Structure formats: C-alpha cells, structure tokens
Amino acid sequence: MYIATSLGNIQLWDLRTPQKFVVQFTEKKEEGSSNDLKTLACFNASANNRLLTAGTELYKGEAFILFWDIRNTTLMGGYWESHTDDVTQVVFDPNDADKLMSGSVDGLINVYDVKHTNEDDALMDSFNTESSVEQLCWYSNKGKDFISCITHTADVQLWSPDDAEPYAHFRRSDITKAMKVF
C-alpha cells in the first residue's frame, strides 16, 4: 500500500509487516539547498507498476508533477510548466501506462504521454473546466477513452479527448434537483 506523508514523501508498506515501510520515494535534495520538500497533494502508480507520479501544491510559485521509477525509487524528473496552481489529481490511464492526466486548482485537465521527458513534447491535450478540478477518472465506452471530472463546486463534466468543450456538463444544482425526484 502506498501512503503519502506530511514530510513530502511516499512510502510503500507491506501490510504483512506493518512495523516499517518497504521503500520510500522522496526528492533528492541538491547539496546546499534547503531541507524543505514540496508538499504532495496527490499521487498515482501506473497500471504496470513501473512509474509513480505525484502532484504538488504550489512551491515557490510553481506546481510540479514528479516521477519516480518504482523499481529503484529514483526520482526521474518532473513537469512544472503546465499548471499554475496546486495539482489536485494525477491519474494514469488504466489501459495505457504511458498516458497520464492531471487536474489542478487552475481549472486545467492536462493529458500527457509520459514517454517524453520534455514537458512540451509530452503534453497531448489541455482542457479548461473553468473551475477547480477535484477528481478525475478515465473511462471507456465502445472502445473510446473519455474523461470525467468533478469540480470543487461539485459539478460533473464529461470530456472526449477529441473535443475542446465537455460533451456533458451537469451542474450541482441540476444534480440535486434530479435526486430530489427519488
């Protein structure tokens, strides 16, 4: 089981031996740098368990998406130009271990091909929810991938990667009104 700590790292625990974590993923601090680590807001492991990624709160004006190789706990690098506020979600596509989406308080949903180390090359799509992103999920229908988003205002948006606008948007007020019928 993976657990993010308040100390800015992610630990892998074996529940059969709960006395100590098995491995720890953390940033390697450069010599002479301060000891403060970025605050992790979310994390996710790829379906093939090769990559671990974490989104951070703003750190010195930048929001980071960090990547570790799970096999040897090495911090591989990160992206920090695609979001301008806290990263609230990072979610690997369950059917494509190289596809990652991120959501942020800045309202953007970004989709990356993480085979690319350069962020500009990796960024495949960017969608503007015009709200703060709370939760993201990949889903498939008839062999096509889609994205669902719940905003911090409890609106639900459904996106097709082929379109610049959501194909469905359910406002919180409409959802609660529909639920009162039952």
N, C-alpha and C positions, 0 to 999 in steps of 0.2 A: 504494500500500500504506500502511495506517495503522500507526503504531508509537507505543506509549506509552513515555514516557521516565521516568527516575528523577527528573526535575526537575518532575514534576507536570503535564506537558502531553502532547498527542497531536499527532503530525506526520503529514502526508500526503506521501509520497515518490512521485516518478515514477521507475520503475526504469530508464528510458532515460537519465536524467540523475541518477545517484546521488551527485553531489557535494554537493547541497544539497536540503533538503526544499522542497516547493512551498508549503505553508501550515502554520501551526501553530495549534492550538486550546489556549487556556490561560484560566485565570481572570483577570479584570481585577481587580487589587487596588485597594481603595479608598485614597484618599490618607490617609497617616498610619498605615496598617495594616502589620503585619509582613510580611516578604517570604516567609514560609513558605507553600507551597501544599499543598493536600490531596494525599495520596498516592493515586494512581489504582490500583484493584485490577483493573478490567475495563473494557471499552468495546465498543460495537457501533454500527453505522450502520444506519439504516432501509433497507428494500428500495428505496425510491425515491430514496435518497441525498440526502435533504433534512435529516435530523436525525442528529446524532452524540450519543451519550449515554455517560456514564462513571459507574461506581460507585466510591466511595472507601472507604478504610479509615476507622476512627473518627478524627474530627478534633474536638478539644475536646468530646468526649462525644457527637458526632453523626455519623451516616453519611449521606452525600449521594449523590443521583443527579443529575448535572449534564447540561444540554442545550445544544448548540450548533447554530446554523444553519450547515450545511456550505457554503452558497453564499457567505457573507460572514464566516465564522469567529466570529460574535458569540455570546458566552455569553448564552443566553436566560433562564436561571434554573435552578431545581432543586427537588427534593423532598428533605426531610430528616426527616420525621416517621414514616415507615412502617417503618424498620428501626432496631434498637438496637445493631447490631454491624456489622463490615465487610461491605460489599456485595461478594459474590464473583462475581455474574453479572448482566449486563443483556443481554436478548435481545429484539430486535424480532420480531414475528410476520412471517414472510416473505410472507404473503398480506394483511396489513393493516398498513400503515406507521404507523398511529396507535396500535397496540396493542403495549405493552412489558411484559415480565415481568422481575422482579428476584429474586435469591436472596441470602441472607445467612447469615453465621455464626449469626445469631439463630434460624435454622431456618424462617424465613418465605419463602414464594414469594408475591410480590405481582404483580397484573396491573393495568395502568393504561391508561386512554385518554388519550394524551398531547395530545389536542386541548385538554384542560383545563389551564390554568396553575395552578389551585388544586389542591393535592395531595388534599384531601378529596374534591373532585369527580372527580378523575382515578382514584382508587383504585376498581377494579371488584371485585376479589376478593383474598382473602388466605388462603393455605393454610399450615397448620403441619405441617412434616415431622417435628417432634420430633427433629431432628438438624441438623447444619450443612450447608448447601447448597454443593456443589462445582460442579456443572454442570447446566445446564438446556437443554431443547430443545423447540421446538414440533413437533408432528407432527399430520397429518390422517389420518383413517380414515373412509371413507364420508361425506365432506363435513362431518365434525365435527372441531373442534380439540381436541387433547389436549396435555398437558404431561408430559414425562419429566424426572425429577430423579435425579441421582446424588449421594449424600451423601458427606461426608468419611470416613465409615466404610464406603464402597463398597456401600451398599445402593442398590437401584434402586426408585424409586416412580413409578407412572403415575397421573396425575390427569386427571379430567374437570372442566372449569370449572363444571359443574353440580352437583358433589358436594363435600361438606365433608371427606370422607375419601378417601384414594387408593383407586382401584379395584383396584390390584395393588401389592403390596409384596414385593420379593424381597430377602431378607437376604443379606449377603455369604457367610455360611456355607452357605446353601442353593445359591447360585450356584456356589461352589467344589465343593460335593459333586456337583452335577449335571454339572460339567465333568469330574470325575474318571471318570465313566462312559465318556467317549470316550477 
